[in-house]
C-alpha cells in the first residue's frame, strides 16, 4: 500500500493537502445531498425503485458495499504508520473499526428478509466506503498528532462516551427492527422498545450520535466532515420514516418524534 501511495503523491505534505481537500469536498457533497433529499428519498428499502437500477440482494449488497470500509483501512494501518503507536490514534481507529467490523462482517448476515437494494444505491455506498475509509484511517494512522494527555482531556472523554452510547443505541435498535416479525410473518410493524419509544429513527439517531462523538474526540476536519455527512443523510431518512409511519399506522404513537426525543 505504501508503494502505491508514494506513486500517487510526491510527498506527505501533498497527501495531507489532498486529505484536507477530500474533507471539504465531503462537506460540499453533504450540502448538495441535503438539497437533493428535500425532493427525493434515498432509494433503498421501502423507497426502492427499479428506476435506480437492477436490484441487488440485500445481504450481498450490505456485505460488499461495506467491505471496503474494512479492507482498505486494514491495508493502510498494516503498512508503515507513523502515528499508530500513539494511544489517542489507536483508540480513535478502534472506534472506527468496531463500527465497520460489525456493519460489514456481522450486520449483513443478521438481516431477516429485507428488500433488495437498487444498484445505484449499492454503488454509491460502495464508493463512499472507499472514500471515507481512506480519509479517516489514513489521517489517523499517518498524520494526526495529539498531545500525550489527549485521552484525558474533556474533548476526548466526552466524544468517546458519545461514540459508545451511539454505538450501543445503533446496535440495539437494529436488533429491535430485526425481531419485529415472527418467522413467516410479512408486512411492516411499529417498532417498540429502546429509543424507538421516543423517536422513529432510533437506529439513525444512534449512528449520528456515534460519529458526532467520534468527531469530537478526533477533533479534525476529516472526522467533522464524516459526522456532517452522516447527519444530513440519516436525518433525512429518519424524517421520511416518521412521515411514512404516521401515514401507514393510525395507532402510531403521536408523542414519538422523528429523530430528537421530545423535540423533533
C-alpha positions in Angstrom: 0.0 0.0 0.0 2.9 2.4 0.8 4.3 1.8 -2.7 1.0 2.8 -4.3 0.6 5.9 -2.2 4.2 7.0 -2.9 3.4 6.8 -6.6 0.2 8.8 -6.2 1.7 11.6 -4.0 5.1 13.2 -4.3 5.3 14.0 -0.6 3.5 13.6 2.7 2.6 17.3 2.6 0.8 16.7 -0.7 -1.1 13.8 0.6 -2.2 15.7 3.7 -3.3 18.5 1.5 -5.4 16.1 -0.6 -6.9 14.6 2.6 -8.0 18.1 3.7 -9.5 18.7 0.2 -11.4 15.4 0.4 -12.8 16.6 3.7 -14.0 19.9 2.4 -15.4 18.1 -0.7 -17.4 15.8 1.6 -18.9 18.8 3.3 -19.8 20.3 0.0 -21.4 17.0 -1.0 -23.3 17.0 2.3 -24.8 20.3 1.3 -25.7 19.0 -2.2 -27.2 15.9 -0.7 -29.2 18.0 1.7 -30.8 19.9 -1.2 -31.4 16.7 -3.2 -33.1 14.9 -0.3 -35.6 17.8 0.0 -37.2 16.4 -3.1 -36.4 12.6 -3.2 -35.9 9.8 -0.6 -32.8 7.8 -0.6 -33.8 4.8 -2.9 -33.5 1.8 -0.6 -35.7 -0.4 1.5 -39.4 0.7 1.4 -38.4 3.5 -1.0 -36.6 1.3 -3.5 -37.5 1.7 -7.2 -36.5 0.0 -10.4 -35.6 3.3 -12.0 -32.4 3.3 -9.8 -31.0 0.2 -11.3 -31.5 -3.6 -11.0 -32.0 -5.0 -7.5 -29.1 -6.5 -5.5 -29.9 -9.0 -2.8 -29.9 -7.1 0.5 -27.4 -9.3 2.3 -25.0 -9.3 -0.7 -25.4 -5.5 -1.1 -24.6 -4.7 2.5 -21.7 -7.1 2.7 -20.0 -5.9 -0.5 -20.7 -2.2 -0.1 -19.4 -2.0 3.4 -16.4 -4.3 2.9 -14.1 -1.6 1.6 -14.6 0.3 4.8 -12.7 -2.6 6.5 -10.3 -3.9 3.8 -8.8 -0.6 2.7 -8.3 0.7 6.2 -6.7 -2.6 7.3 -4.3 -2.3 4.4 -3.5 1.3 5.4 -2.9 0.6 9.0 -0.9 -2.6 8.5 1.6 -0.7 6.3 4.1 1.7 7.9 2.0 4.0 10.0 3.8 6.9 11.7 1.2 7.5 14.4 -0.2 4.0 15.0 1.8 3.7 18.2 0.2 6.7 19.8 -2.7 5.9 22.2 -5.2 8.6 21.0 -4.7 7.4 17.4 -5.1 3.8 18.4 -8.3 4.4 20.3 -9.9 6.5 17.5 -9.0 3.8 15.0 -10.5 1.3 17.3 -13.8 3.2 17.3 -13.8 3.2 13.5 -13.0 -0.5 13.2 -15.6 -1.5 15.9 -18.3 0.1 13.9 -17.4 -1.2 10.5 -16.5 -4.7 11.6 -20.0 -5.0 12.9 -21.5 -3.3 9.9 -19.7 -5.2 7.3 -19.0 -8.7 8.8 -21.9 -9.1 11.2 -24.9 -7.0 10.3 -25.4 -8.2 6.7 -25.8 -11.8 7.9 -28.3 -11.0 10.6 -30.8 -9.3 8.2 -34.1 -11.1 8.1 -36.0 -10.6 4.8 -35.5 -7.0 3.7 -36.0 -5.6 0.2 -33.3 -5.7 -2.4 -31.1 -2.7 -2.8 -31.2 -0.8 -6.2 -27.8 -0.9 -7.9 -27.2 2.8 -7.9 -27.7 3.0 -4.1 -25.4 0.0 -3.7 -22.7 1.5 -5.9 -22.8 4.9 -4.2 -22.4 3.3 -0.8 -19.5 1.2 -2.1 -17.7 4.3 -3.4 -18.4 6.2 -0.1 -16.9 3.4 2.0 -13.7 3.5 -0.1 -13.6 7.3 0.0 -14.3 7.7 3.7 -12.3 4.6 4.8 -9.2 6.1 3.2 -9.9 9.6 4.6 -10.5 8.6 8.2 -7.9 5.9 8.7 -5.1 7.4 6.6 -5.3 10.6 8.5 -5.4 8.9 11.9 -2.7 6.3 11.2 -0.3 8.6 9.5 -0.9 12.3 10.1 -3.0 13.1 13.2 -0.9 14.5 16.0 -2.3 14.7 19.6 -0.7 15.8 22.8 0.3 12.9 25.2 -2.5 13.7 27.6 -5.2 14.0 24.9 -7.1 10.9 26.1 -7.7 12.6 29.5 -9.0 15.9 28.0 -12.7 16.7 28.0 -13.0 16.7 24.2 -11.8 13.1 24.0 -13.6 11.8 27.1 -16.9 13.4 26.1 -16.6 12.3 22.5 -15.7 8.8 23.4 -18.7 8.4 25.7 -21.0 9.8 23.0 -19.5 7.3 20.5 -20.1 4.4 22.8 -23.7 5.5 23.6 -24.4 6.0 19.9 -22.9 2.6 19.0 -25.0 0.8 21.6 -28.2 2.6 20.5 -27.5 1.8 16.9 -26.9 -1.9 17.5 -29.8 -2.3 19.9 -32.2 -0.5 17.5 -31.1 -2.8 14.7 -31.8 -5.8 16.9 -35.4 -4.5 17.6 -36.0 -3.9 13.9 -34.8 -7.5 13.0 -37.1 -9.0 15.5 -40.3 -7.1 14.6 -41.8 -10.0 12.7 -42.0 -13.6 13.8 -40.9 -16.4 11.3 -43.2 -16.5 8.4 -44.8 -13.1 9.1 -44.7 -10.4 6.4 -45.6 -6.7 6.3 -44.5 -3.7 8.4 -44.9 -3.3 12.2 -44.4 -0.4 14.6 -41.0 -0.8 16.3 -41.2 -0.5 20.1 -38.6 -0.5 22.9 -35.4 1.2 23.5 -35.1 4.6 21.8 -37.9 3.6 19.5 -40.2 4.6 22.4 -39.1 8.2 21.7 -38.1 8.5 18.0 -39.0 6.8 14.8 -35.3 6.8 13.6 -33.7 5.3 16.7 -31.1 3.4 14.6 -30.3 6.6 12.7 -30.0 8.6 15.9 -27.5 6.1 17.3 -25.3 6.4 14.3 -25.5 10.2 14.2 -24.5 10.4 17.9 -21.8 7.8 17.3 -20.0 9.8 14.6 -20.6 13.1 16.3 -18.8 11.7 19.3 -16.0 10.4 17.1 -15.6 13.8 15.5 -15.4 15.5 18.9 -12.8 13.0 20.2 -10.8 13.2 16.9 -11.1 17.0 16.7 -10.2 17.1 13.0 -11.8 18.5 9.8 -11.8 14.9 8.4 -13.9 13.4 11.2 -16.1 16.5 11.2 -16.9 16.1 7.5 -17.9 12.5 8.1 -20.2 13.5 11.0 -21.9 16.2 9.0 -22.4 13.9 6.0 -23.9 11.3 8.3 -26.2 13.8 9.9 -27.5 15.0 6.6 -28.2 11.6 5.1 -29.6 9.8 8.2 -31.7 12.7 9.5 -33.4 12.7 6.1 -34.1 9.0 6.4 -35.5 9.5 9.9 -37.9 12.2 8.8 -39.0 10.1 5.9 -39.6 7.1 8.1 -41.5 9.1 10.6 -43.9 10.5 8.0 -44.3 7.0 6.5 -45.2 5.5 9.9 -47.7 8.3 10.6 -49.4 7.7 7.3 -49.2 3.9 7.5 -50.5 3.3 11.1 -53.5 5.0 12.6 -52.3 4.0 16.1 -48.8 5.2 15.6 -47.7 6.9 18.9 -48.3 10.6 18.5 -45.8 11.6 21.1 -43.0 9.9 19.2 -40.7 12.3 17.3 -38.7 11.7 14.1 -35.1 12.0 15.4 -34.6 14.0 18.6 -36.6 12.8 21.7 -39.4 15.3 22.8 -38.2 17.9 20.2 -38.1 16.9 16.6 
